[in-house]
Amino acid sequence: MSVHSRLLAVSFLSLAAASAQAQHGEKQFSLRGQVVDGVSGRPLAGVEIGLDGIDWQPVAEPITPDAQGRFVFNNLAAGEYILFARRPDFGTVYFDELPDPGLIQTVHIKPEQTVKTVLFRVMPRSALTGTIRDEFSDPVEGANVILYSAVWVDGRVSLRSGQQSGTDDRGRYRIGNLRPGGYFVCASHGGANNGAGTVAPAAGPVDFASRAAPRFYVQTCFPDASASPLAPLQLSPGRQSEINLTLRAASTASLRGRVLNLPPGIGTGIRLVHEDAFDTAQPLFTGTSGDGKFALQGVLPGRYRLEVELNLQPPDDPPKHLVARVPVEIGGANLEGIDVPLESPAFIDVVFRATEPAKAEAETVQIGLRSSSGSYWAQREGKGPLRLTALFAGSYWLLTRTKQSTCVQSAKLGDQDALRGAVTVKSGMAGQLDVTLSKDCGEIRGRVVSDGNTVPNAKVLLLVSGSAKEPGNMVTDHADDEGEFSFSGLAPGRYLLWAWREDGASFAGPASLGSVEGQASAALVTKGEPVKIDVPLLQQEKQPR
């Protein structure tokens, strides 16, 4: 399904149409605006204003605003554009910055708008400094400091890493040119994996006869990223804040086990992945011996999964692929004797069947599967089939992305209806996903509203399959600068929508769709005329763990 998207990767079709329109001397459009300081509202001096198409190519020469911050771009075509301001001290700032750094809000000039007028607020940049110390109050040189922000993705709130810095010989760090908003500041000692880094020294006399597990310095955050509700540190525009952290030491556990079904004399890598959506650490990696034994040290309590992926190329046989995934829960005690059996993964070929008008669109359709551990998209190697490869056994929801006028009418994995419910993938499965495409599609055009007014830049979620309590395929977009959005390429049916404002500080989105099921807006899509709908803004809520 297609989306009226503000993602960086946007279809080139509208740009091509806009260029053709301009070349043929048809109706011309103008983009007028004023660039101001986002806090004081005063005109911003010393900036350069640029305008790119959605392919990131300039559509006009950069402009220096007048003394009142006013600027104008003429001779434009209707379409979407990327507007930005640039100055040496803050670099490049995009129009109407969205809290998620991976998204850009475009300026949409509609066919009925001869002149589009915008107010470009540039928020002053912030900075964060501080000192990292160990538990004995000594400064830590070479500590790693990372900033995280809360984002809503795949049905839940999680933390996404951003800018980072190291500490000097005084334990000092500085991270500058930060967008105002909410952050978690996390520091680790040495090469931290899974939160556990350098062994912490013992306080007081050492008892060499003791069997007590060693303590490790663990990733320490401010505010506490594991607390409920989430309450990030809020950086004010144009201010420098100081956050000092004392690294925390904690007792950890070890895991020992064996990877089963390994070919004789072959070792492999194994990774331990934390299942917590709010975990800020990277997976912990280790290798096995020739007999498959492995050991992981310094693991903090929590829920994890052990994963192995092994590719083999026997001399006289076809390539062999083996995978394993085993859930583990770690408390305060060491875990011994964990068996990790290697199995053949599943491979699923995607076959498109299409009505005559939709056949030409088959090559542009994206198909994927989503499980609790992530999303997997079908790929084509050379002239081979479109294939979902090396899938772990488990339950998956179908993901679809199509062009504007094409929709998925049906999808079958064997006798399983992949379009309406979750499908089960078994170990070693060699399946075929039959996807039928159609032009008998519908569209949703809507506005995000609050107290009778439209809400620009709000995040909009369309639930394509599943239910609020058990969501399947979910598509998100942002309303434009006038509060409008659209979802096209939809098969006829009933859909649920939600919208919320990401404030970049304390609210990234609902803790779950089930918790806001009663606030969903329903749209009944049919072939032909778009469904028009107003979607009320969600009330901001705190996200419990």
URUR-V159208 format. One record per residue. RES is the residue in one small letter. PHI is phi in whole degrees, 0 to 359 (* if undefined). PSI is psi in radians with two decimals (999 if undefined). NEAR is the number of other ideal C-beta (glycine too) atoms within 8 Angstrom. Layout:
[[RES PHI PSI NEAR] [RES PHI PSI NEAR]]
//
This chain:
[[m * 2.60 13] [s 261 2.83 13] [v 223 2.47 11] [h 286 1.43 9] [s 266 2.58 9] [r 251 0.31 11] [l 291 2.80 8] [l 298 -0.64 6] [a 270 1.68 4] [v 245 2.60 11] [s 303 2.52 9] [f 275 -0.07 8] [l 298 -0.79 7] [s 292 -0.57 11] [l 292 -0.75 12] [a 298 -0.73 8] [a 296 -0.70 10] [a 295 -0.73 13] [s 296 -0.75 10] [a 298 -0.69 8] [q 298 -0.78 11] [a 294 -0.70 12] [q 295 -0.56 6] [h 270 0.18 6] [g 69 0.43 4] [e 282 -2.94 7] [k 309 2.29 7] [q 257 2.66 9] [f 232 2.80 12] [s 231 2.56 12] [l 243 1.98 15] [r 248 2.64 11] [g 191 3.09 13] [q 225 2.32 11] [v 257 2.21 13] [v 226 2.81 14] [d 294 2.23 11] [g 293 -0.29 8] [v 261 -0.91 8] [s 275 -0.41 5] [g 80 0.04 5] [r 280 2.65 6] [p 305 2.47 12] [l 265 2.21 12] [a 264 2.75 5] [g 71 0.37 4] [v 253 2.79 12] [e 241 2.30 9] [i 255 2.25 16] [g 238 2.76 11] [l 222 2.11 12] [d 246 2.73 12] [g 282 3.09 14] [i 285 0.00 14] [d 263 0.17 7] [w 70 0.29 6] [q 262 2.39 6] [p 300 2.42 9] [v 252 -0.08 9] [a 200 2.81 9] [e 291 2.53 4] [p 302 2.63 9] [i 240 2.46 11] [t 261 2.05 6] [p 297 2.81 13] [d 282 -3.02 6] [a 297 -0.38 4] [q 265 0.13 7] [g 79 0.21 12] [r 274 2.53 10] [f 213 2.81 12] [v 209 2.40 9] [f 245 2.16 12] [n 253 3.03 6] [n 59 0.74 7] [l 259 2.83 16] [a 257 2.81 12] [a 296 2.55 11] [g 150 -2.90 13] [e 252 2.48 12] [y 223 2.74 15] [i 252 2.00 14] [l 255 2.35 13] [f 212 2.74 12] [a 243 2.55 13] [r 224 2.36 11] [r 208 2.52 9] [p 306 -0.62 4] [d 284 -0.47 4] [f 239 0.00 9] [g 75 -2.37 7] [t 254 2.25 6] [v 237 2.28 10] [y 267 2.68 10] [f 302 2.36 11] [d 48 1.09 9] [e 307 2.34 9] [l 266 2.63 11] [p 301 -0.57 10] [d 278 2.01 8] [p 298 -0.30 6] [g 279 0.00 5] [l 239 2.54 10] [i 239 2.31 9] [q 274 2.09 14] [t 273 2.82 11] [v 261 2.15 13] [h 255 1.99 10] [i 264 2.00 13] [k 272 2.72 7] [p 303 -0.50 5] [e 274 -0.01 3] [q 256 1.80 9] [t 291 -0.70 5] [v 233 2.15 8] [k 257 2.28 11] [t 241 2.31 6] [v 228 2.69 11] [l 250 2.03 7] [f 261 1.76 12] [r 268 2.10 8] [v 257 1.98 13] [m 281 2.27 11] [p 302 2.51 11] [r 283 2.69 13] [s 246 3.00 14] [a 218 2.71 12] [l 227 2.26 16] [t 228 2.97 11] [g 168 -3.10 12] [t 234 2.39 11] [i 254 2.18 15] [r 236 2.78 13] [d 270 -3.08 11] [e 291 -0.18 9] [f 260 0.23 7] [s 70 0.28 6] [d 272 2.45 7] [p 295 2.53 11] [v 254 2.00 13] [e 276 2.44 9] [g 78 0.23 7] [a 292 2.62 14] [n 258 2.19 9] [v 245 2.17 16] [i 234 2.45 13] [l 261 2.40 15] [y 237 2.59 14] [s 232 2.64 16] [a 278 2.28 14] [v 228 2.72 11] [w 254 2.07 12] [v 210 2.47 6] [d 53 0.67 7] [g 88 0.17 7] [r 204 2.87 9] [v 271 2.27 12] [s 222 3.05 10] [l 256 2.37 13] [r 243 2.28 9] [s 286 2.60 8] [g 228 -2.29 10] [q 292 2.67 7] [q 214 2.91 10] [s 205 2.81 8] [g 253 2.84 9] [t 264 2.62 15] [d 272 -2.92 8] [d 290 -0.14 5] [r 258 0.08 8] [g 77 0.23 14] [r 269 2.54 10] [y 225 2.77 14] [r 211 2.28 8] [i 235 2.05 12] [g 246 -3.10 7] [n 53 0.83 6] [l 263 2.43 13] [r 291 2.40 9] [p 301 2.55 13] [g 155 -2.85 11] [g 259 2.36 12] [y 220 2.74 13] [f 247 2.29 15] [v 257 2.08 14] [c 236 2.40 14] [a 233 2.53 15] [s 225 2.70 16] [h 258 2.03 11] [g 74 -2.75 8] [g 280 1.42 4] [a 285 2.28 15] [n 231 2.29 11] [n 58 0.45 13] [g 90 -0.31 12] [a 257 2.22 15] [g 239 -2.02 14] [t 287 2.52 7] [v 295 2.28 8] [a 278 2.36 11] [p 293 2.63 5] [a 284 2.51 6] [a 268 2.08 5] [g 95 -2.97 4] [p 298 2.53 3] [v 267 2.21 5] [d 263 1.77 5] [f 290 -0.26 4] [a 274 -0.16 3] [s 286 2.49 5] [r 259 0.24 2] [a 298 2.46 5] [a 293 2.48 8] [p 294 2.69 9] [r 263 2.53 10] [f 240 2.61 13] [y 288 2.26 15] [v 247 2.80 15] [q 300 2.21 11] [t 244 2.31 11] [c 236 2.65 13] [f 224 2.27 10] [p 298 3.07 9] [d 295 1.97 6] [a 288 -0.19 12] [s 261 0.02 7] [a 284 2.78 8] [s 233 2.21 6] [p 280 2.91 7] [l 296 2.35 13] [a 218 1.41 6] [p 295 2.78 13] [l 291 2.27 11] [q 259 2.07 9] [l 268 2.15 12] [s 278 2.62 8] [p 301 2.33 10] [g 71 0.18 8] [r 250 2.67 8] [q 253 2.16 7] [s 252 2.67 11] [e 240 2.17 7] [i 234 2.04 10] [n 259 2.42 8] [l 234 2.45 13] [t 252 2.07 10] [l 297 2.42 16] [r 261 2.42 8] [a 255 2.47 9] [a 215 2.65 9] [s 285 2.48 8] [t 232 3.03 14] [a 243 2.94 14] [s 241 2.68 12] [l 239 2.32 15] [r 227 2.41 12] [g 193 -2.79 13] [r 213 2.36 12] [v 274 2.08 14] [l 270 2.74 9] [n 71 0.35 7] [l 286 2.43 13] [p 300 2.57 5] [p 305 2.31 5] [g 75 0.10 4] [i 257 2.18 9] [g 263 2.92 8] [t 208 2.94 10] [g 268 2.68 8] [i 221 2.47 14] [r 235 2.58 10] [l 247 2.03 16] [v 248 2.25 9] [h 286 2.40 11] [e 272 -0.16 9] [d 286 2.21 8] [a 297 -0.41 7] [f 260 0.13 11] [d 291 2.39 10] [t 253 0.11 13] [a 257 2.85 10] [q 273 2.81 6] [p 300 2.70 9] [l 261 2.25 11] [f 247 2.58 9] [t 207 3.08 9] [g 239 2.91 9] [t 256 2.78 15] [s 280 3.13 8] [g 298 -0.44 8] [d 265 0.19 7] [g 90 0.00 11] [k 284 2.55 9] [f 217 2.80 15] [a 214 2.37 8] [l 237 2.23 11] [q 250 2.75 7] [g 66 0.76 12] [v 261 2.27 14] [l 282 2.71 12] [p 301 2.59 6] [g 153 -3.10 10] [r 261 2.30 9] [y 223 3.05 13] [r 222 2.39 11] [l 269 2.29 16] [e 229 2.46 11] [v 225 2.39 15] [e 227 2.16 8] [l 230 2.20 11] [n 250 2.25 7] [l 236 2.57 10] [q 232 1.49 6] [p 300 2.58 8] [p 304 -0.74 4] [d 242 0.25 3] [d 233 2.88 5] [p 295 2.79 4] [p 304 2.58 7] [k 236 2.38 9] [h 236 2.26 12] [l 230 2.52 13] [v 222 2.83 14] [a 206 2.55 12] [r 213 2.12 12] [v 229 2.16 10] [p 284 2.49 9] [v 221 2.56 12] [e 238 2.20 7] [i 249 2.18 12] [g 256 -2.42 6] [g 274 -0.24 5] [a 261 2.73 5] [n 290 2.62 8] [l 250 2.26 12] [e 236 2.71 6] [g 69 0.61 7] [i 279 2.16 12] [d 265 2.27 8] [v 238 1.60 14] [p 281 2.19 8] [l 284 2.42 12] [e 223 2.86 11] [s 286 2.34 8] [p 283 3.06 13] [a 267 2.54 16] [f 232 2.23 12] [i 233 2.09 16] [d 275 2.42 10] [v 259 2.15 13] [v 241 2.17 9] [f 267 2.34 10] [r 238 2.35 7] [a 218 2.58 11] [t 294 2.77 11] [e 307 -0.80 5] [p 295 -0.42 5] [a 265 -0.10 12] [k 301 -0.69 9] [a 294 -0.32 4] [e 269 -0.11 13] [a 302 -0.66 10] [e 291 -0.27 4] [t 263 -0.12 8] [v 280 2.38 15] [q 254 2.32 10] [i 233 2.38 13] [g 211 3.07 12] [l 230 2.48 14] [r 238 2.28 12] [s 242 -3.10 12] [s 294 -0.32 3] [s 258 0.00 7] [g 147 -3.14 6] [s 250 2.54 9] [y 229 2.21 11] [w 251 2.48 9] [a 291 2.44 12] [q 233 2.74 7] [r 243 2.20 9] [e 261 1.94 5] [g 61 -2.23 4] [k 262 0.22 3] [g 286 3.13 6] [p 288 2.76 7] [l 289 2.18 9] [r 218 2.46 13] [l 264 2.04 14] [t 247 2.71 8] [a 50 0.86 8] [l 274 2.38 15] [f 288 2.66 10] [a 296 2.50 10] [g 157 -2.93 10] [s 256 2.37 7] [y 224 2.64 13] [w 252 2.50 13] [l 286 2.41 14] [l 245 2.35 12] [t 225 2.46 14] [r 222 2.16 8] [t 230 3.01 15] [k 287 3.02 10] [q 304 -0.76 9] [s 256 0.21 8] [t 242 2.44 15] [c 223 2.83 14] [v 271 2.03 14] [q 277 -0.66 9] [s 204 2.77 9] [a 210 2.18 13] [k 232 2.26 10] [l 251 1.69 11] [g 65 -2.17 6] [d 262 0.19 3] [q 267 2.31 9] [d 277 1.76 8] [a 281 -0.28 11] [l 278 -0.51 9] [r 255 -0.34 5] [g 210 3.07 9] [a 288 2.63 9] [v 243 2.67 12] [t 258 2.24 8] [v 251 2.24 14] [k 256 2.71 7] [s 301 2.36 8] [g 75 0.10 8] [m 293 2.32 11] [a 244 1.56 6] [g 251 3.07 11] [q 226 2.20 9] [l 260 1.92 14] [d 269 2.04 10] [v 244 2.13 14] [t 259 2.17 12] [l 259 2.65 17] [s 212 2.77 13] [k 260 0.03 9] [d 278 1.24 9] [c 242 2.90 14] [g 233 -3.09 13] [e 211 2.59 12] [i 245 2.20 16] [r 240 2.24 10] [g 212 3.12 14] [r 229 2.54 11] [v 267 2.23 16] [v 231 2.68 13] [s 208 2.14 8] [d 54 0.67 4] [g 83 -0.06 4] [n 249 2.59 7] [t 285 2.66 10] [v 242 1.85 13] [p 290 2.64 10] [n 68 0.11 11] [a 293 2.61 13] [k 279 2.36 13] [v 239 2.31 15] [l 244 2.27 11] [l 249 2.12 14] [l 269 1.97 17] [v 272 -0.67 11] [s 216 2.86 11] [g 82 -2.82 10] [s 229 3.02 6] [a 299 -0.65 11] [k 282 -0.48 7] [e 224 1.33 7] [p 289 2.56 12] [g 251 -1.86 13] [n 281 2.10 12] [m 237 2.39 11] [v 237 2.29 10] [t 243 2.64 9] [d 209 3.11 13] [h 239 2.43 13] [a 298 2.67 17] [d 281 -2.97 14] [d 290 -0.08 11] [e 246 0.20 8] [g 82 0.20 13] [e 256 2.66 10] [f 211 2.90 13] [s 207 2.57 11] [f 234 2.14 15] [s 239 3.11 14] [g 66 0.70 13] [l 256 2.31 15] [a 291 2.54 12] [p 306 2.40 9] [g 160 -3.05 7] [r 258 2.30 7] [y 232 2.66 13] [l 248 2.50 11] [l 227 2.58 16] [w 224 2.75 15] [a 215 2.51 14] [w 208 2.77 12] [r 263 2.13 10] [e 277 1.99 12] [d 272 -0.03 9] [g 74 -0.01 9] [a 237 -1.39 8] [s 257 -0.16 10] [f 227 2.01 12] [a 256 -0.38 11] [g 157 3.06 9] [p 294 2.58 12] [a 300 -0.57 8] [s 198 2.74 8] [l 291 -0.54 14] [g 301 -0.59 7] [s 288 -0.31 8] [v 237 0.43 13] [e 304 -0.68 9] [g 292 -0.22 4] [q 259 0.11 9] [a 291 2.58 12] [s 256 2.25 11] [a 260 2.43 8] [a 230 2.24 12] [l 261 1.89 7] [v 266 2.32 13] [t 233 2.89 8] [k 295 2.39 6] [g 111 -2.20 4] [e 299 2.43 4] [p 296 2.57 9] [v 278 2.27 12] [k 253 2.35 5] [i 209 2.53 11] [d 257 2.24 8] [v 250 2.00 13] [p 293 2.56 10] [l 290 2.34 12] [l 295 2.59 11] [q 288 2.36 5] [q 294 2.40 8] [e 227 2.81 10] [k 273 2.51 7] [q 266 1.93 14] [p 287 2.75 6] [r 292 999 5]]
//
